[in-house]
């Protein structure tokens, strides 16, 4: 009978140990379930237009894009629109978090081919252009971007936006 008690005691010890390890693992991994956007906060942007006399770097042109960067019409069209609203783009964050690689606003994405390959950049650009055409200020557009309204943009349909 002592053997049975010892077995039960050993079994209970193992069961409690497993429950404890499970609880610790669950607790430690719970913090990883939060979306990256919430943890990372608002990406870099400029609160206002560039100072008078300051010229923003040029965005690439349609002719600068080729291969995978010009595979779809909405990619090249985005660069055409970017050149029309540089000051607005300069004041917008980019939720692909490319500020981690040195970008300081959505405008930076279209100074290189990065914007052509990133659906986040493309959707934010089309959203910014659309809202700008409606008469919204850069600050109002930024508020919409922060709320995630840019996620509703259909890139194929946006490729014909004027």
BATI-741150 format. One record per residue (C-alpha): residue in three letters; chain; x, y, z. Coordinates in nm, 2 decimals. Layout:
! BATI-741150
+------+------+--------+--------+--------+
| code | unit |     c1 |     c2 |     c3 |
+------+------+--------+--------+--------+
|  ALA |    A |      X |      Y |      Z |
...
+------+------+--------+--------+--------+
//
This chain:
! BATI-741150
+------+------+--------+--------+--------+
| code | unit |     c1 |     c2 |     c3 |
+------+------+--------+--------+--------+
|  UNK |    A |   0.00 |   0.00 |   0.00 |
|  UNK |    A |   0.29 |   0.24 |   0.06 |
|  UNK |    A |   0.38 |   0.18 |  -0.30 |
|  UNK |    A |   0.04 |   0.29 |  -0.41 |
|  UNK |    A |   0.06 |   0.61 |  -0.20 |
|  UNK |    A |   0.41 |   0.68 |  -0.33 |
|  UNK |    A |   0.28 |   0.63 |  -0.69 |
|  UNK |    A |  -0.02 |   0.86 |  -0.63 |
|  UNK |    A |   0.21 |   1.12 |  -0.47 |
|  UNK |    A |   0.45 |   1.10 |  -0.76 |
|  UNK |    A |   0.17 |   1.12 |  -1.01 |
|  UNK |    A |   0.01 |   1.43 |  -0.83 |
|  UNK |    A |   0.35 |   1.60 |  -0.82 |
|  UNK |    A |   0.40 |   1.55 |  -1.20 |
|  UNK |    A |   0.04 |   1.67 |  -1.27 |
|  UNK |    A |   0.09 |   1.99 |  -1.07 |
|  UNK |    A |   0.43 |   2.05 |  -1.23 |
|  UNK |    A |   0.27 |   2.01 |  -1.58 |
|  UNK |    A |  -0.01 |   2.24 |  -1.49 |
|  UNK |    A |   0.23 |   2.50 |  -1.35 |
|  UNK |    A |   0.45 |   2.48 |  -1.67 |
|  UNK |    A |   0.14 |   2.51 |  -1.89 |
|  UNK |    A |   0.02 |   2.82 |  -1.69 |
|  UNK |    A |   0.36 |   2.99 |  -1.71 |
|  UNK |    A |   0.39 |   2.92 |  -2.08 |
|  UNK |    A |   0.04 |   3.05 |  -2.15 |
|  UNK |    A |   0.11 |   3.36 |  -1.94 |
|  UNK |    A |   0.44 |   3.43 |  -2.11 |
|  UNK |    A |   0.31 |   3.38 |  -2.46 |
|  UNK |    A |   0.00 |   3.60 |  -2.41 |
|  UNK |    A |   0.19 |   3.92 |  -2.46 |
|  UNK |    A |   0.30 |   3.79 |  -2.81 |
|  UNK |    A |  -0.06 |   3.77 |  -2.93 |
|  UNK |    A |  -0.10 |   4.15 |  -2.94 |
|  UNK |    A |  -0.09 |   4.29 |  -3.30 |
|  UNK |    A |   0.24 |   4.44 |  -3.41 |
|  UNK |    A |   0.08 |   4.77 |  -3.50 |
|  UNK |    A |  -0.05 |   4.83 |  -3.14 |
|  UNK |    A |   0.29 |   4.75 |  -2.99 |
|  UNK |    A |   0.49 |   4.96 |  -3.24 |
|  UNK |    A |   0.27 |   5.27 |  -3.23 |
|  UNK |    A |   0.25 |   5.53 |  -3.50 |
|  UNK |    A |   0.53 |   5.52 |  -3.75 |
|  UNK |    A |   0.75 |   5.82 |  -3.83 |
|  UNK |    A |   0.59 |   6.12 |  -4.01 |
|  UNK |    A |   0.64 |   6.49 |  -4.04 |
|  UNK |    A |   0.39 |   6.70 |  -3.85 |
|  UNK |    A |   0.38 |   6.98 |  -4.11 |
|  UNK |    A |   0.49 |   7.05 |  -4.47 |
|  UNK |    A |   0.86 |   7.10 |  -4.54 |
|  UNK |    A |   0.99 |   7.44 |  -4.45 |
|  UNK |    A |   0.97 |   7.71 |  -4.72 |
|  UNK |    A |   1.26 |   7.69 |  -4.96 |
|  UNK |    A |   1.32 |   7.32 |  -4.88 |
|  UNK |    A |   1.27 |   7.09 |  -5.18 |
|  UNK |    A |   1.17 |   6.74 |  -5.11 |
|  UNK |    A |   1.36 |   6.46 |  -5.28 |
|  UNK |    A |   1.19 |   6.37 |  -5.61 |
|  UNK |    A |   0.97 |   6.06 |  -5.63 |
|  UNK |    A |   1.06 |   5.81 |  -5.90 |
|  UNK |    A |   0.88 |   5.84 |  -6.23 |
|  UNK |    A |   0.69 |   5.58 |  -6.42 |
|  UNK |    A |   0.99 |   5.54 |  -6.65 |
|  UNK |    A |   1.21 |   5.45 |  -6.35 |
|  UNK |    A |   1.01 |   5.14 |  -6.28 |
|  UNK |    A |   1.06 |   4.81 |  -6.46 |
|  UNK |    A |   1.03 |   4.44 |  -6.40 |
|  UNK |    A |   0.85 |   4.34 |  -6.07 |
|  UNK |    A |   0.81 |   4.71 |  -5.99 |
|  UNK |    A |   0.60 |   4.78 |  -6.29 |
|  UNK |    A |   0.41 |   4.45 |  -6.31 |
|  UNK |    A |   0.07 |   4.60 |  -6.25 |
|  UNK |    A |  -0.08 |   4.93 |  -6.37 |
|  UNK |    A |  -0.15 |   5.04 |  -6.01 |
|  UNK |    A |   0.22 |   5.03 |  -5.93 |
|  UNK |    A |   0.33 |   5.28 |  -6.19 |
|  UNK |    A |   0.01 |   5.49 |  -6.15 |
|  UNK |    A |   0.09 |   5.53 |  -5.78 |
|  UNK |    A |   0.42 |   5.70 |  -5.87 |
|  UNK |    A |   0.24 |   5.94 |  -6.10 |
|  UNK |    A |   0.00 |   6.04 |  -5.82 |
|  UNK |    A |   0.28 |   6.06 |  -5.57 |
|  UNK |    A |   0.44 |   6.34 |  -5.77 |
|  UNK |    A |   0.11 |   6.53 |  -5.75 |
|  UNK |    A |   0.09 |   6.54 |  -5.37 |
|  UNK |    A |   0.44 |   6.53 |  -5.23 |
|  UNK |    A |   0.37 |   6.77 |  -4.94 |
|  UNK |    A |   0.07 |   6.55 |  -4.83 |
|  UNK |    A |   0.28 |   6.23 |  -4.84 |
|  UNK |    A |   0.56 |   6.40 |  -4.65 |
|  UNK |    A |   0.31 |   6.44 |  -4.36 |
|  UNK |    A |   0.19 |   6.08 |  -4.35 |
|  UNK |    A |   0.31 |   5.78 |  -4.15 |
|  UNK |    A |   0.37 |   5.45 |  -4.33 |
|  UNK |    A |   0.23 |   5.14 |  -4.15 |
|  UNK |    A |   0.47 |   4.90 |  -4.31 |
|  UNK |    A |   0.70 |   5.05 |  -4.05 |
|  UNK |    A |   0.97 |   5.13 |  -4.31 |
|  UNK |    A |   1.08 |   5.41 |  -4.07 |
|  UNK |    A |   1.29 |   5.13 |  -3.92 |
|  UNK |    A |   1.50 |   5.13 |  -4.24 |
|  UNK |    A |   1.54 |   5.51 |  -4.24 |
|  UNK |    A |   1.22 |   5.64 |  -4.40 |
|  UNK |    A |   1.07 |   5.95 |  -4.23 |
|  UNK |    A |   0.73 |   5.95 |  -4.40 |
|  UNK |    A |   0.52 |   5.79 |  -4.67 |
|  UNK |    A |   0.69 |   6.02 |  -4.92 |
|  UNK |    A |   1.02 |   5.83 |  -4.86 |
|  UNK |    A |   0.86 |   5.51 |  -4.99 |
|  UNK |    A |   0.81 |   5.66 |  -5.34 |
|  UNK |    A |   1.16 |   5.81 |  -5.36 |
|  UNK |    A |   1.27 |   5.45 |  -5.42 |
|  UNK |    A |   1.11 |   5.13 |  -5.56 |
|  UNK |    A |   1.00 |   5.03 |  -5.21 |
|  UNK |    A |   0.65 |   5.18 |  -5.27 |
|  UNK |    A |   0.59 |   4.97 |  -5.58 |
|  UNK |    A |   0.64 |   4.64 |  -5.39 |
|  UNK |    A |   0.45 |   4.73 |  -5.07 |
|  UNK |    A |   0.07 |   4.70 |  -5.07 |
|  UNK |    A |   0.06 |   4.91 |  -4.75 |
|  UNK |    A |   0.25 |   5.20 |  -4.91 |
|  UNK |    A |   0.04 |   5.17 |  -5.22 |
|  UNK |    A |  -0.29 |   5.17 |  -5.03 |
|  UNK |    A |  -0.19 |   5.46 |  -4.81 |
|  UNK |    A |  -0.08 |   5.66 |  -5.12 |
|  UNK |    A |  -0.41 |   5.60 |  -5.30 |
|  UNK |    A |  -0.60 |   5.68 |  -4.98 |
|  UNK |    A |  -0.41 |   6.00 |  -4.94 |
|  UNK |    A |  -0.46 |   6.10 |  -5.30 |
|  UNK |    A |  -0.84 |   6.02 |  -5.28 |
|  UNK |    A |  -0.88 |   6.22 |  -4.96 |
|  UNK |    A |  -0.67 |   6.51 |  -5.09 |
|  UNK |    A |  -0.90 |   6.53 |  -5.40 |
|  UNK |    A |  -1.19 |   6.55 |  -5.16 |
|  UNK |    A |  -1.04 |   6.86 |  -5.00 |
|  UNK |    A |  -0.91 |   6.70 |  -4.68 |
|  UNK |    A |  -0.60 |   6.85 |  -4.52 |
|  UNK |    A |  -0.28 |   6.64 |  -4.46 |
|  UNK |    A |  -0.37 |   6.63 |  -4.08 |
|  UNK |    A |  -0.72 |   6.50 |  -4.16 |
|  UNK |    A |  -0.57 |   6.24 |  -4.40 |
|  UNK |    A |  -0.32 |   6.13 |  -4.13 |
|  UNK |    A |  -0.60 |   6.08 |  -3.88 |
|  UNK |    A |  -0.77 |   5.85 |  -4.13 |
|  UNK |    A |  -0.45 |   5.66 |  -4.19 |
|  UNK |    A |  -0.40 |   5.61 |  -3.82 |
|  UNK |    A |  -0.75 |   5.48 |  -3.79 |
|  UNK |    A |  -0.67 |   5.23 |  -4.07 |
|  UNK |    A |  -0.91 |   5.36 |  -4.33 |
|  UNK |    A |  -0.65 |   5.30 |  -4.60 |
|  UNK |    A |  -0.70 |   4.93 |  -4.56 |
|  UNK |    A |  -1.03 |   4.95 |  -4.75 |
|  UNK |    A |  -0.85 |   5.06 |  -5.08 |
|  UNK |    A |  -0.87 |   4.81 |  -5.36 |
|  UNK |    A |  -0.55 |   4.85 |  -5.55 |
|  UNK |    A |  -0.68 |   4.72 |  -5.89 |
|  UNK |    A |  -0.96 |   4.97 |  -5.88 |
|  UNK |    A |  -0.74 |   5.24 |  -5.75 |
|  UNK |    A |  -0.51 |   5.20 |  -6.05 |
|  UNK |    A |  -0.76 |   5.40 |  -6.26 |
|  UNK |    A |  -0.79 |   5.68 |  -6.00 |
|  UNK |    A |  -0.74 |   6.04 |  -6.14 |
+------+------+--------+--------+--------+
//
